[in-house]
Amino acid sequence: EIVLTQSPGTLSLSPGERATLSCRASQSVGNSDLAWYQQNPGRAPRLLMYGISTRATGTPDRFSGSGSGTDFTLTIGRLEPEDFAVYYCQYYGTPLPTFGGGTKVEVK
Amino acid sequence: EVQLVESGGGLVQPERSLRLSCVASGFTFSSHSMSWVRQAPGKGLEWISAISASGGSTYYADSVKGRITISRDNSKNTLYLQVNSLRVGDTAIYYCAKDNRNSGYFDYWGQGTLVTVSS
């Protein structure tokens, strides 16, 4: 099983600032099988990115994904008020999918 | 519009059983794998089970294997999760999630149903 470790646990930033979220895998991720989700309080998660860097339908272009092997990054170019949320990375290859522990982006 | 609506949650005593349902609409249910993902209060997401489009293959996380059974009725566009021998640690919001093109990531989620296990 691939274990995903997200850092930092909490990111305190101001609107308009750039956010960089990290997701590290315990083994190399093949086939670009990595996704990112956003979860606002009291809401279900929402798919943001898949295939490491492909934006899901409706994901603004201020969101970008990058990385390879075991190290992946979600970058939010300029934080908008609705971007303050919790973000999860997910490995979805074989044998079983797993989620990282999440990074909370909060208002500084 | 894709919709996933879970039901069946509630307050349950330890060691009892529960069956959760997820009714799907807005897409061809029988063409997509589906999963259950849970989230304990204040915690992160935990994938617990998946089922293939036909229902012929099922997958479980080690943390729940042996106590849960995932199933589906494609004629009713409904996904199920049977949870037995409930524990306090099973307290969580249970989400059903649609697999995008059977690739393993989830493009749509239900609103979740809360299961509280307590005596």
Chai-1 contact restraints between the chains, C-beta under 6 A:
chainA,res_idxA,chainB,res_idxB,connection_type,confidence,min_distance_angstrom,max_distance_angstrom,comment,restraint_id
A,A35,B,Y105,contact,1.0,0.0,6.0,A-B,restraint_1
A,A44,B,Y95,contact,1.0,0.0,6.0,A-B,restraint_2
A,A44,B,W109,contact,1.0,0.0,6.0,A-B,restraint_3
A,A44,B,Q111,contact,1.0,0.0,6.0,A-B,restraint_4
A,A44,B,G112,contact,1.0,0.0,6.0,A-B,restraint_5
A,P45,B,W109,contact,1.0,0.0,6.0,A-B,restraint_6
A,L47,B,D107,contact,1.0,0.0,6.0,A-B,restraint_7
A,Y50,B,Y105,contact,1.0,0.0,6.0,A-B,restraint_8
A,Y88,B,L45,contact,1.0,0.0,6.0,A-B,restraint_9
A,Y92,B,G104,contact,1.0,0.0,6.0,A-B,restraint_10
A,Y92,B,Y105,contact,1.0,0.0,6.0,A-B,restraint_11
A,P97,B,W47,contact,1.0,0.0,6.0,A-B,restraint_12
A,P97,B,G104,contact,1.0,0.0,6.0,A-B,restraint_13
A,F99,B,L45,contact,1.0,0.0,6.0,A-B,restraint_14
A,G101,B,G44,contact,1.0,0.0,6.0,A-B,restraint_15
A,G102,B,G44,contact,1.0,0.0,6.0,A-B,restraint_16
